[in-house]
Amino acid sequence: MHIEILEGTPDRVVGRMPVEGNTQPYGLLHGGASVVLAESLGSIGAALHAGPSRIAVGLDINATHHRAARSGYVTGTATALSLGGTLASYEVVITDEQDRRVCTCRITCLIRDAAPGA
C-alpha cells in the first residue's frame, strides 16, 4: 500500500498513498485501497488516544466514493469526531493532488485494555 504518515495526534492523523500499485483493473484507485488508508489513519489516531496500556481495534467502517483517482497520490485526513473511554470515531476525507474529494469514510474503534503480556 506504501502508506506514509505525515502527521499524527489523537485529534488528527494525515497520511498519503500512491495511486500506482493500488488500482483496480480499469486503472482507477481501488475503493478497497481507500478504505485501507482510512482504517489505517483512524486506527492510528484511536491508538494514540488510547495510550500505551490500551489497544484500539476497528469496530465499524463505511465509505462513500465520490470520484476516481488515476495517478499521483491521495491524501487522507482523519479528524476525531468523538474520543471516549471505550470508543473513538473519526471522519476520514481522502483527496487527490488537486484537493478534490475522492472518498469520505467514517471509522469507529473499540478501545480496550491490552491483553496481559501483550
Secondary structure, DSSP 4 states (H G I P E B T S, - for coil): ---EEEEE-SSEEEEEEESTTSB-TTSSBPHHHHHHHHHHHHHHHHHHHH-TTEEEEEEEEEEEE-S---SSEEEEEEEEEEE-SSEEEEEEEEE-TT--EEEEEEEEEEEEEPPTT-
